[in-house]
Structures are given as C-alpha cells and as structure tokens.
Amino acid sequence: MDLAQKTGISEELLSDVIHGRKAISENLAMGLEYAFGVSKSFWLNLQANYDAEYLKSL
C-alpha cells in the first residue's frame, strides 16, 4: 500500500507538501499518524518549526 492510500491523502497533495508548496494540515497530520504511528502533534509541530525558520530567513 502506498502512502497516499494509507493516509487517505491525494498523491498531488503529498507531493506539494514534500516540495514545500503546501503545509502539513491537521487532516494530513492525522493520516501520517495512522501511517507511521507518530503522533499528529509531532507532524504539526514539525510544520510550525519549519514555518518559524522560514520566516526568520526572510
């Protein structure tokens, strides 16, 4: 089973997140929690940290 199927998220959205075009949403974080067994809060914190670092670089 591929990641898109396991998370219930489209391949297009996953690609956009991987390439930095979209952020990890709560819905995606829940899918990633199911797929990898890593908490939703981990994925949302990862996105928040990325956003903070990106803003510092501007």
Secondary structure by P-SEA (a helix, b strand, c coil): ccccccccccaaaaaaaaaccccccaaaaaaaaaaccccaaaaaaaaaaaaaaaaaac
